[in-house]
Amino acid sequence: MAVLTPQEPSRTWTTEDVMVTEPSVVRRAIGAAAIGNLTEWYDFGVYAYFEPTIKEVFFSDLGDTAGTIATFGLFAVAFLVRPFGGMFFGPLADRIGRNRVLATTMLMMAAGTFAIGCIPSHDKIGVLAPILLLVARLVQGFSTGGEYGNAMTFIAEYAPDRKRGFLGSWLEFGTFTGYILGAIIVTVADAQLSEDQLLSWGWRLPFFVALPLGIVGVYMRTRLADTPAFTALEAEAQEREKENRAAGEMKKLFKLWPFLLVCMGLVLAWNVTNYMLTSYMPTYVTDTMPKMQGGSSVSSTTSQYLQIAVMAVALVLIPLLGLLSDRIGRKPIAWVGSVGLVVLAFPMILLIRHQTGISIFLGLLLMGLMLICFSATMPSTLPSLFPTDVRGGGLSVSFNVSVSAFAGTTSVVVGALVSATGNLNWPAYYLIIAGLIGCASVWAITEPNGRRMWGSAPAAQSSEEAEELVAEAEKQPA
């Protein structure tokens, strides 16, 4: 039995109340939101795969272990400021609109990534080089704190009730596309350039690509009006003072603490799996495991190809799972991901530890399949946990606190645990804990499939569908 159910006053809906958005407009909205995720994860892909090169460029004065920790530390530091970005941009989006905030965060993300490519090496400017890298990472983290939660809100509020799972899954299609794009560019650079070329200028080129991506994203977003749900909320609230509304929103948001906690639990299960696969596994496979276990593992290039192959499989399956969630519900698919982490964590890590190309691919693929159970369903599930007037703030705060405190630090924490204990099974232990938290969180939510968004009118893509939704709303609990 579900524990948390949105509570609203009952009312009767008419076809005039239903928000009808043309499919062509919805498609443009999906593309505009997804390209932000593409840019964000393009940067993460480039940084994760260029970890050995970045270590040499910015931490050449440190030893191998200290340099690796420092490089991963700068990767993780961006997550420390994400909650602040979420607390700033989330409530701001609830006041001035999703679209304006998303355009701002898009520009900041692209500028931060581009700036990394412009920083001189440690050999040229000494300690100032890692300091500037830190500043750029903080800009990326702050902007990302306002990007993803509001992008989920943006898509969920544009999408018709009956297609929210499928359309929301395209946000993560953008995520995986960005990661694959970054991985491919790094792999090509590794293959075509010598080590001296990479260290002197080659590593910079992938970071420069972020700027044109960001400009395209801002252009796409500025061509769209704000979401129908936010526009309707503005029409109802136009007589109220914005400052008073903001104070009321924060008070209301903290009264929804059970929903905030459940959202954080779902985000934890999802993103621990995400960062385990995309951030920690490349180093675990090519560096940690061979040194601690012995034997010969696959080369760095082969590891990159295997990761790209897993991401490509996920890219194809995510929209299909999103479509399936519109038929059978979000919770059954999220259950598979949560239970799968608990049951399959050890098999997938043991496969990877077998150290052959096939076994590593199968282990990574299992992890990737568990990941996409969340990736395909969470963009349409998490926004349903909050009402329209505090959705941006609630989602951004809970999402980024969870990612910052637990998920984004996965590489650093698991790496430290493996080094301290000498136990290569710590990735499995960590995934099992995440899976258990995921199980508790999935159990606690109401199935959102087919329901209107909390605090908004039903949403349809045609007048005929609007009539059907009104009939269904009369039977649906508030």
Helices and strands as residue ranges (DSSP letters): E 19-20, H 23-49, H 51-58, H 64-80, H 82-96, H 98-118, H 122-125, H 128-158, G 161-163, H 164-192, H 195-197, I 198-202, H 204-208, H 210-222, H 228-237, H 242-255, H 257-275, I 276-280, H 281-283, I 284-288, H 289-293, H 300-328, H 330-353, H 357-375, H 378-381, G 382-385, G 388-390, H 391-402, I 403-407, H 410-421, H 426-444, E 459-460, H 463-473
